[in-house]
């Protein structure tokens, strides 16, 4: 049993060390990954995502179009904060780029370092 635990610990340490060695850098500009596949309003949102200079995008549209874009963003896990401006008609969906992916990776790195320490590595 002790040998199995040492082998498991060794495999876990190897996995953690590989992941810790991956580059971790905050975004240098506003360019983000575009995982959206849809070609409706999502196409314009996708172009916005990869634009390194634009931080915010607005879609003034009927609720069903705004809802579709919101669902696409949630399903694709985009680095965007969404809000609806309820002035005028139709309302406006506002998408603002964030650093969620980087923050998730940074948190994972901190946890990995703690786990390596706990495993004695």
C-alpha positions as CSV (number, residue, x, y, z in Angstrom):
1,X,0.0,0.0,0.0
2,X,2.8,2.4,0.9
3,X,4.4,1.8,-2.5
4,X,1.1,2.7,-4.3
5,X,0.9,5.9,-2.3
6,X,4.5,6.9,-3.2
7,X,3.8,6.2,-6.9
8,X,0.5,8.2,-6.8
9,X,2.3,11.1,-5.0
10,X,5.1,11.0,-7.6
11,X,2.6,11.1,-10.5
12,X,0.7,13.9,-8.8
13,X,4.0,15.9,-8.3
14,X,5.0,15.3,-11.9
15,X,1.6,16.6,-13.1
16,X,1.7,19.6,-10.8
17,X,5.3,20.5,-11.8
18,X,4.4,20.4,-15.5
19,X,1.4,22.7,-14.9
20,X,3.4,25.0,-12.8
21,X,6.0,25.3,-15.5
22,X,3.5,26.6,-18.1
23,X,3.8,30.3,-18.8
24,X,1.5,32.6,-16.8
25,X,1.2,36.1,-17.9
26,X,-1.6,38.7,-17.6
27,X,-2.9,39.9,-20.9
28,X,-0.8,42.7,-22.4
29,X,-3.7,44.3,-24.3
30,X,-7.5,43.9,-24.8
31,X,-7.2,41.0,-27.2
32,X,-9.1,37.9,-26.0
33,X,-9.7,34.4,-27.5
34,X,-12.8,34.1,-29.7
35,X,-14.5,30.8,-29.0
36,X,-17.8,31.8,-30.5
37,X,-19.0,29.8,-33.5
38,X,-22.3,31.5,-34.2
39,X,-22.5,33.8,-37.2
40,X,-25.3,36.2,-36.1
41,X,-24.6,39.1,-33.8
42,X,-22.0,36.8,-32.3
43,X,-19.8,37.3,-35.3
44,X,-19.4,41.0,-34.4
45,X,-18.8,40.1,-30.8
46,X,-16.1,37.7,-31.9
47,X,-14.4,40.4,-33.9
48,X,-14.6,42.6,-30.8
49,X,-13.0,39.8,-28.7
50,X,-9.9,39.6,-30.8
51,X,-9.5,43.4,-31.1
52,X,-6.5,44.4,-29.0
53,X,-7.6,48.0,-28.6
54,X,-11.3,47.8,-27.7
55,X,-12.4,47.1,-24.2
56,X,-16.2,47.4,-24.5
57,X,-18.8,46.4,-27.1
58,X,-22.5,47.4,-27.3
59,X,-25.4,45.7,-28.9
60,X,-28.6,47.7,-29.1
61,X,-31.1,45.0,-30.0
62,X,-34.4,43.3,-29.1
63,X,-34.3,41.1,-26.1
64,X,-34.3,37.8,-28.0
65,X,-31.1,38.8,-29.8
66,X,-29.4,40.1,-26.6
67,X,-30.4,36.9,-24.7
68,X,-28.9,34.8,-27.5
69,X,-25.6,36.6,-27.3
70,X,-25.6,36.3,-23.5
71,X,-26.2,32.6,-23.8
72,X,-23.4,32.2,-26.4
73,X,-21.0,34.1,-24.1
74,X,-21.9,31.9,-21.1
75,X,-21.7,28.6,-23.1
76,X,-18.3,29.5,-24.6
77,X,-16.9,30.9,-21.3
78,X,-15.7,34.2,-22.8
79,X,-13.7,36.7,-20.7
80,X,-16.5,39.1,-20.7
81,X,-18.7,40.9,-18.1
82,X,-22.2,41.5,-19.4
83,X,-24.7,44.2,-18.4
84,X,-27.9,45.5,-19.9
85,X,-28.4,49.3,-20.2
86,X,-32.2,49.8,-19.9
87,X,-32.3,53.3,-21.4
88,X,-34.3,53.7,-24.5
89,X,-35.8,51.0,-26.7
90,X,-34.5,48.6,-27.5
91,X,-32.1,48.1,-24.6
92,X,-28.4,47.7,-25.0
93,X,-26.2,44.8,-24.1
94,X,-22.8,45.9,-22.9
95,X,-19.9,43.5,-23.0
96,X,-16.7,44.5,-21.2
97,X,-13.5,42.4,-21.5
98,X,-12.1,41.1,-18.2
99,X,-9.1,38.9,-17.1
100,X,-11.1,35.9,-15.9
101,X,-9.0,33.2,-17.7
102,X,-5.8,34.7,-16.4
103,X,-7.3,34.9,-12.9
104,X,-8.4,31.3,-13.0
105,X,-4.9,30.2,-14.1
106,X,-3.2,32.3,-11.4
107,X,-5.5,30.8,-8.7
108,X,-4.7,27.3,-10.1
109,X,-1.0,28.1,-9.9
110,X,-1.2,29.2,-6.3
111,X,-3.1,26.0,-5.5
112,X,-0.6,23.8,-7.4
113,X,2.3,25.4,-5.4
114,X,0.5,24.7,-2.2
115,X,-0.2,21.1,-3.2
116,X,3.5,20.5,-4.2
117,X,4.5,21.8,-0.8
118,X,2.0,19.6,0.9
119,X,3.3,16.5,-1.0
120,X,6.8,17.4,0.1
121,X,8.0,18.3,-3.4
